[in-house]
Amino acid sequence: MAAQALALLREVARLEAPLEELRALHSVLQAVPLNELREQAAELRLGPLFSLLNENHREKTTLCVSILERLLQAMEPVHMARNLRVDLQRGLIHPDDSVKILTLSQIGRIVENSDAVTEILNNAELLKQIVYCIGGENLSVAKAAIKSLSRISLTQAGLEALFESNLLDDLKSVMKTNDIVRYRVYELIVEISSVSPESLNYCTTSGLVTQLLRELTGEDVLVRATCIEMVTSLAYTYHGRQYLAQEGVIDQISNIIVGADSDPFSSFYLPGTRFERLLMRIGHQSKNAPVELKIRCLDAISSLLYLPPEQQTDDLLRMTESWFSSLSRDPLELFRGISSQPFPELHCAALKVFTAIANQPWAQKLMFNSPGFVEYVVDRSVEHDKASKDAKYELVKALANSKTIAEIFGNPNYLRLRTYLSEGPYYVKPVSTTAVEGAE
């Protein structure tokens, strides 16, 4: 079958209007295993197929794109990068979006190969054309371009190539096209900034990150909503959160939250009445769903409620307290009840929820005021398996290391926590025995 495909490929190269041959080649290639095509890769002459893409003939273009997609998969990325660079460059400016998508998918293969990516990095014009693809009308083309550029930025060499090729000026030019393109550029900048502290520094130096942050307080509520979502993506990384805190963005978002009641458009960009219903639903499922779903809900709650000490502003603490309260009428007892069920996975997941909020003063006050809760925390007899002992120890550690715990729990309870911490997760209190005279 591979030999038949090669023969048809030669026929296509020989004829001026090879429509029937293209149809036949397309059919044959669907039946040829990819490993057979790879064995014949050195014999593949794709120039005629690329030339046919330049003809204004829809069916030929469609057939050539499908055929090339199959044949290029059989080629090594290094070979493509070195021998098809002109064809790839032309593909990026082709009027048919399917050709652009084909080209970008192959560029994606190249940039994922450490030996081949250098060929892309040394081609400033090709990089420029990828940037221009972000500004096109077709969303799939734009997404593929963003993905390729984001992948390139994963290495220091790629990052330097992007910024040494004056691509920032091209990005700034492209983003003036319309609001949709502007959002795409912001999306790319956030993706690149999220890679590493170095990549964030490159992007902030360009001024594009600053421009994005200015949009948070703009008059256009839809722009504001989109930009808040993008900034949230940057906050997923530690270096991103540090930068946002240093620039006062976290406080800025806190102020937006505080002023939400007086903003009639706040529902566009803040979780509101619908979000509270979602929290209630998650709390309900944590108690009533099958075990596996309960665990997933508890893990989600833990992730949602954790707030690092450096981010514990009054506004954000009020927000996490509000979210916790929305989970149930008495969420502390809800999770305490879940932790008493005879399933180690559930027990650990419930302890993770307590650990997530343990360093927040409002949660410490709830724990202290809940009858028997402090005793429950320091009681080692509750946990019987290693995973549960480890989970309880993490809770104790989170409480004991908090700066506010001694004041809220009182010094005697604080010392009990410190003792538990110093004894480790597996400490067993020795049982004393008294010798009786004459006993055997």
C-alpha positions as CSV (number, residue, x, y, z in Angstrom):
1,M,0.0,0.0,0.0
2,A,2.9,2.4,0.8
3,A,4.3,1.7,-2.7
4,Q,0.9,2.5,-4.3
5,A,0.8,5.8,-2.4
6,L,4.3,6.7,-3.6
7,A,3.3,5.9,-7.2
8,L,0.3,8.1,-7.0
9,L,2.4,10.9,-5.4
10,R,4.7,10.7,-8.5
11,E,1.6,10.9,-10.8
12,V,0.4,14.0,-8.9
13,A,3.8,15.6,-9.5
14,R,3.8,14.8,-13.2
15,L,0.3,16.0,-14.1
16,E,-1.0,19.5,-14.5
17,A,-4.5,18.9,-13.2
18,P,-4.3,15.8,-11.0
19,L,-7.7,15.9,-9.3
20,E,-8.5,12.2,-9.8
21,E,-5.0,11.2,-8.7
22,L,-5.4,13.3,-5.6
23,R,-8.7,11.6,-4.8
24,A,-7.1,8.2,-5.2
25,L,-4.0,9.2,-3.2
26,H,-6.3,10.4,-0.4
27,S,-8.2,7.1,-0.3
28,V,-5.1,5.0,-0.3
29,L,-3.4,6.9,2.5
30,Q,-6.2,6.2,4.8
31,A,-5.4,2.5,4.7
32,V,-1.6,2.8,4.9
33,P,-0.2,2.4,8.5
34,L,1.8,5.3,9.7
35,N,4.9,3.2,10.4
36,E,4.9,2.1,6.8
37,L,4.9,5.7,5.6
38,R,7.7,6.5,8.0
39,E,9.8,3.8,6.4
40,Q,9.3,5.5,3.0
41,A,9.8,9.1,4.4
42,A,13.0,9.6,2.4
43,E,11.1,9.0,-0.8
44,L,8.3,11.5,-0.1
45,R,8.4,14.5,-2.4
46,L,5.9,17.0,-1.1
47,G,6.8,20.0,-3.2
48,P,4.0,19.4,-5.8
49,L,1.4,19.1,-3.1
50,F,2.5,22.4,-1.6
51,S,2.4,24.0,-5.1
52,L,-1.2,22.8,-5.6
53,L,-2.2,24.7,-2.5
54,N,-1.6,27.9,-4.4
55,E,-4.3,27.1,-6.9
56,N,-7.7,28.7,-6.3
57,H,-9.5,25.3,-6.3
58,R,-11.4,24.4,-3.2
59,E,-11.5,20.6,-3.6
60,K,-7.8,20.4,-4.5
61,T,-7.0,22.5,-1.5
62,T,-9.1,20.3,0.8
63,L,-7.5,17.1,-0.6
64,C,-4.0,18.4,-0.4
65,V,-4.4,19.5,3.2
66,S,-5.7,16.1,4.2
67,I,-3.0,14.3,2.3
68,L,-0.2,16.5,3.7
69,E,-1.5,16.1,7.2
70,R,-1.0,12.4,6.8
71,L,2.3,12.5,5.1
72,L,3.8,15.1,7.3
73,Q,3.1,12.9,10.3
74,A,5.5,10.4,8.8
75,M,8.3,12.9,8.7
76,E,10.7,13.7,11.6
77,P,10.3,17.2,13.0
78,V,14.0,18.0,12.3
79,H,13.6,17.1,8.6
80,M,10.5,19.3,8.3
81,A,12.1,22.2,10.0
82,R,15.2,22.1,7.8
83,N,13.6,21.2,4.4
84,L,10.1,22.7,4.5
85,R,10.7,26.0,6.2
86,V,9.7,28.0,3.1
87,D,6.6,25.9,2.6
88,L,5.7,26.4,6.3
89,Q,6.2,30.1,6.0
90,R,3.9,30.3,3.0
91,G,1.3,28.2,4.8
92,L,1.0,30.8,7.5
93,I,-0.1,33.5,5.0
94,H,-2.3,31.2,2.9
95,P,-5.9,32.6,2.4
96,D,-7.5,29.3,3.4
97,D,-7.6,28.8,7.2
98,S,-7.3,25.0,6.9
99,V,-3.9,25.5,5.4
100,K,-2.9,27.8,8.3
101,I,-4.2,25.2,10.8
102,L,-2.2,22.4,9.1
103,T,0.9,24.5,9.2
104,L,0.6,25.5,12.8
105,S,0.0,21.9,13.8
106,Q,3.3,20.9,12.2
107,I,5.0,23.9,13.8
108,G,3.6,22.6,17.1
109,R,5.4,19.3,16.4
110,I,8.6,21.1,15.6
111,V,8.7,23.3,18.7
112,E,8.1,20.2,20.9
113,N,11.2,18.6,19.6
114,S,14.4,19.9,21.3
115,D,16.5,19.2,18.1
116,A,14.2,20.9,15.7
117,V,13.0,23.9,17.6
118,T,16.2,25.8,16.9
119,E,15.3,26.0,13.3
120,I,12.1,27.9,14.3
121,L,13.9,30.2,16.8
122,N,16.4,31.3,14.1
123,N,13.6,32.2,11.7
124,A,12.4,35.6,12.8
125,E,10.1,36.0,9.8
126,L,8.3,32.7,10.6
127,L,7.8,33.8,14.3
128,K,6.4,37.1,13.0
129,Q,3.9,35.3,10.9
130,I,2.8,33.1,13.8
131,V,2.1,36.3,15.7
132,Y,0.0,37.7,12.9
133,C,-2.1,34.5,13.0
134,I,-3.3,35.6,16.4
135,G,-5.0,38.6,14.7
136,G,-7.0,36.6,12.2
137,E,-10.7,36.0,12.3
138,N,-10.5,32.2,12.7
139,L,-10.4,31.3,16.4
140,S,-8.9,27.8,15.8
141,V,-6.0,29.5,13.9
142,A,-5.5,32.0,16.7
143,K,-5.5,29.3,19.4
144,A,-3.0,27.2,17.5
145,A,-0.7,30.2,17.1
146,I,-1.0,31.0,20.8
147,K,-0.2,27.4,21.7
148,S,2.9,27.4,19.5
149,L,4.3,30.7,20.9
150,S,3.5,29.6,24.4
151,R,5.4,26.3,23.9
152,I,8.4,28.2,22.4
153,S,8.6,30.3,25.6
154,L,9.1,27.2,27.8
155,T,12.9,27.4,27.3
156,Q,15.2,30.3,27.9
157,A,16.4,30.2,24.3
158,G,12.9,30.3,23.1
159,L,12.0,33.1,25.4
160,E,14.9,35.2,24.2
161,A,14.1,34.5,20.6
162,L,10.5,35.7,21.0
163,F,11.6,39.0,22.6
164,E,14.8,39.6,20.5
165,S,12.8,39.3,17.3
166,N,10.8,42.5,18.1
167,L,7.7,40.3,18.4
168,L,6.4,42.5,21.2
169,D,6.0,45.4,18.8
170,D,4.2,43.0,16.5
171,L,1.9,41.9,19.3
172,K,1.1,45.5,20.2
173,S,0.3,46.2,16.6
174,V,-1.9,43.1,16.2
175,M,-3.8,43.8,19.4
176,K,-5.1,47.1,18.0
177,T,-7.2,45.2,15.4
178,N,-10.2,44.8,17.8
179,D,-11.1,43.8,21.3
180,I,-11.2,40.1,20.5
181,V,-7.6,40.1,19.2
182,R,-6.6,42.2,22.3
183,Y,-7.9,39.5,24.5
184,R,-6.0,36.8,22.5
185,V,-2.7,38.8,23.0
186,Y,-3.4,39.1,26.7
187,E,-4.1,35.3,26.8
188,L,-0.7,34.7,25.2
189,I,1.1,37.1,27.6
190,V,-0.5,35.5,30.6
191,E,0.5,32.0,29.3
192,I,4.1,33.1,28.8
193,S,4.2,35.0,32.1
194,S,3.1,31.8,33.9
195,V,6.0,29.7,32.7
196,S,8.7,31.1,35.1
197,P,9.8,34.3,37.0
198,E,12.1,35.1,34.0
199,S,9.3,34.9,31.5
200,L,7.1,37.1,33.7
201,N,10.0,39.7,33.9
202,Y,10.2,39.7,30.1
203,C,6.5,40.4,29.8
204,T,6.4,43.1,32.5
205,T,9.3,44.9,30.9
206,S,7.3,45.0,27.6
207,G,4.5,46.9,29.3
208,L,1.9,44.4,28.1
209,V,1.2,43.0,31.6
210,T,0.8,46.5,33.0
211,Q,-1.6,47.3,30.2
212,L,-3.6,44.2,31.1
213,L,-3.7,45.2,34.8
214,R,-5.0,48.6,33.9
215,E,-8.0,47.0,32.2
216,L,-9.2,45.8,35.7
217,T,-10.5,49.2,36.5
218,G,-11.7,50.2,33.1
219,E,-15.2,51.4,32.3
220,D,-16.0,48.5,30.0
221,V,-17.5,45.8,32.3
222,L,-17.0,43.0,29.8
223,V,-13.4,43.9,29.3
224,R,-13.0,44.0,33.1
225,A,-14.6,40.6,33.4
226,T,-12.3,39.0,30.8
227,C,-9.2,40.6,32.3
228,I,-10.0,39.4,35.8
229,E,-10.3,35.9,34.5
230,M,-6.9,36.2,32.9
231,V,-5.3,37.7,36.0
232,T,-6.7,34.8,37.9
233,S,-4.8,32.4,35.6
234,L,-1.6,34.2,36.4
235,A,-2.3,33.8,40.1
236,Y,-2.2,30.0,39.8
237,T,1.6,30.2,39.9
238,Y,3.6,31.2,42.9
239,H,5.7,33.8,41.1
240,G,2.5,35.2,39.6
241,R,0.8,35.6,43.0
242,Q,3.9,37.3,44.3
243,Y,3.9,39.8,41.4
244,L,0.2,40.5,41.8
245,A,0.6,41.1,45.5
246,Q,3.6,43.4,45.0
247,E,1.7,45.4,42.4
248,G,-1.3,45.8,44.7
249,V,-3.5,43.8,42.3
250,I,-4.8,41.5,45.0
251,D,-5.9,44.4,47.1
252,Q,-7.4,46.0,44.0
253,I,-9.5,42.8,43.4
254,S,-10.4,42.8,47.1
255,N,-11.8,46.4,46.7
256,I,-13.8,45.2,43.7
257,I,-15.3,42.5,45.9
258,V,-16.0,44.9,48.7
259,G,-17.7,47.3,46.3
260,A,-19.7,44.7,44.5
261,D,-23.0,45.5,46.2
262,S,-22.9,49.0,44.8
263,D,-21.9,47.8,41.3
264,P,-24.9,46.7,39.2
265,F,-22.6,44.8,36.8
266,S,-20.6,42.9,39.4
267,S,-22.4,39.7,38.5
268,F,-20.4,39.7,35.2
269,Y,-17.1,39.4,36.9
270,L,-17.6,38.1,40.5
271,P,-19.1,34.9,41.8
272,G,-22.5,36.0,43.3
273,T,-25.7,34.4,44.3
274,R,-25.3,31.5,41.8
275,F,-21.8,30.8,43.3
276,E,-23.3,30.5,46.8
277,R,-25.8,28.0,45.6
278,L,-23.0,26.0,44.1
279,L,-21.2,26.0,47.4
280,M,-24.3,24.8,49.1
281,R,-24.6,22.0,46.6
282,I,-21.0,21.0,47.1
283,G,-21.5,21.0,50.9
284,H,-24.6,18.8,50.4
285,Q,-22.8,16.4,48.2
286,S,-19.9,16.2,50.7
287,K,-22.4,14.7,53.1
288,N,-24.8,12.7,50.9
289,A,-23.0,11.6,47.7
290,P,-21.2,8.3,47.2
291,V,-17.8,8.0,48.8
292,E,-15.8,8.8,45.7
293,L,-17.7,12.0,44.9
294,K,-17.6,13.0,48.6
295,I,-13.8,12.9,48.5
296,R,-13.7,14.9,45.3
297,C,-16.0,17.6,46.8
298,L,-13.8,17.8,49.9
299,D,-10.7,18.2,47.9
300,A,-12.3,21.0,45.9
301,I,-13.4,22.7,49.1
302,S,-9.8,22.4,50.5
303,S,-8.4,24.0,47.4
304,L,-11.0,26.8,47.4
305,L,-10.6,27.8,51.0
306,Y,-6.8,27.7,51.4
307,L,-5.3,31.2,51.7
308,P,-1.5,31.6,52.1
309,P,-0.5,33.8,55.0
310,E,1.0,36.5,52.7
311,Q,-2.4,36.9,51.0
312,Q,-4.5,37.1,54.2
313,T,-5.9,40.6,53.8
314,D,-9.0,41.5,55.7
315,D,-11.1,41.4,52.5
316,L,-9.9,38.0,51.4
317,L,-10.3,36.5,54.9
318,R,-13.9,37.8,54.9
319,M,-14.4,36.2,51.5
320,T,-13.1,32.7,52.5
321,E,-15.2,32.9,55.7
322,S,-18.2,33.7,53.6
323,W,-17.6,30.8,51.3
324,F,-17.1,28.4,54.2
325,S,-20.4,29.6,55.8
326,S,-22.2,29.0,52.5
327,L,-21.3,25.3,52.5
328,S,-23.8,24.4,55.3
329,R,-25.7,25.7,58.3
330,D,-22.9,24.4,60.5
331,P,-20.0,23.5,58.2
332,L,-17.5,22.8,61.0
333,E,-19.8,20.1,62.4
334,L,-20.5,18.9,58.9
335,F,-16.8,18.1,58.2
336,R,-16.3,16.8,61.7
337,G,-19.1,14.4,61.2
338,I,-17.7,13.3,57.8
339,S,-14.3,12.7,59.5
340,S,-15.9,10.2,61.9
341,Q,-17.2,7.9,59.1
342,P,-15.4,4.6,58.8
343,F,-13.5,5.4,55.6
344,P,-9.9,6.5,55.9
345,E,-10.0,8.4,52.6
346,L,-13.0,10.4,53.8
347,H,-11.4,11.0,57.2
348,C,-8.2,12.3,55.5
349,A,-10.2,14.5,53.1
350,A,-12.2,16.1,55.9
351,L,-8.9,16.8,57.8
352,K,-7.6,18.5,54.7
353,V,-10.5,20.9,54.8
354,F,-9.7,21.8,58.4
355,T,-6.0,22.1,57.5
356,A,-6.8,24.5,54.6
357,I,-8.5,27.0,57.0
358,A,-6.4,26.3,60.1
359,N,-4.1,29.4,59.6
360,Q,-7.1,31.8,59.2
361,P,-8.1,33.6,62.4
362,W,-11.9,33.3,61.8
363,A,-11.6,29.5,61.4
364,Q,-9.5,29.3,64.6
365,K,-12.2,31.1,66.5
366,L,-14.8,28.7,65.1
367,M,-12.7,25.7,66.2
368,F,-12.1,27.0,69.7
369,N,-15.7,27.9,70.3
370,S,-16.9,24.5,69.0
371,P,-17.3,22.2,72.1
372,G,-14.8,19.4,72.1
373,F,-13.0,20.4,68.9
374,V,-9.6,21.2,70.4
375,E,-9.7,17.9,72.3
376,Y,-10.6,16.2,69.0
377,V,-7.5,17.8,67.3
378,V,-5.0,16.6,69.9
379,D,-6.6,13.2,70.5
380,R,-4.3,10.6,68.9
381,S,-6.7,7.7,69.5
382,V,-9.0,8.8,66.7
383,E,-6.6,7.9,63.9
384,H,-5.5,4.3,63.3
385,D,-3.8,4.2,59.9
386,K,-0.7,6.0,58.6
387,A,-2.5,8.2,56.1
388,S,-4.9,9.5,58.8
389,K,-2.1,10.0,61.3
390,D,-0.2,12.1,58.7
391,A,-3.3,14.1,57.9
392,K,-4.0,14.9,61.5
393,Y,-0.3,15.9,62.0
394,E,-0.6,18.4,59.1
395,L,-3.6,19.9,60.8
396,V,-1.8,20.2,64.1
397,K,1.2,21.7,62.3
398,A,-0.9,24.3,60.5
399,L,-2.5,25.4,63.7
400,A,0.7,25.4,65.8
401,N,2.6,27.4,63.3
402,S,0.0,30.1,63.0
403,K,0.9,33.5,64.4
404,T,-2.6,34.0,65.9
405,I,-3.2,30.6,67.5
406,A,-1.8,31.3,71.0
407,E,-4.0,34.3,71.3
408,I,-7.2,32.6,70.1
409,F,-6.7,29.1,71.6
410,G,-5.0,30.3,74.8
411,N,-1.5,29.3,75.9
412,P,-2.4,25.9,77.5
413,N,-3.9,24.6,74.3
414,Y,-1.1,26.2,72.2
415,L,1.4,24.2,74.3
416,R,-0.6,21.0,73.7
417,L,-0.4,21.6,70.0
418,R,3.4,22.3,70.2
419,T,3.9,19.1,72.2
420,Y,1.9,17.1,69.7
421,L,4.0,18.6,66.9
422,S,7.4,17.8,68.6
423,E,6.3,14.2,69.4
424,G,5.6,13.6,65.7
425,P,2.7,11.9,63.9
426,Y,3.2,8.4,65.2
427,Y,3.9,9.0,68.9
428,V,2.4,6.4,71.3
429,K,2.2,7.2,74.9
430,P,4.0,4.6,77.0
431,V,1.9,2.5,79.4
432,S,3.4,2.5,82.9
433,T,3.4,-0.7,84.9
434,T,3.8,-1.1,88.6
435,A,5.7,-4.1,90.0
436,V,3.9,-6.0,92.8
437,E,6.0,-7.8,95.4
438,G,5.7,-11.5,95.1
439,A,4.1,-11.4,91.6
440,E,5.4,-13.9,89.1
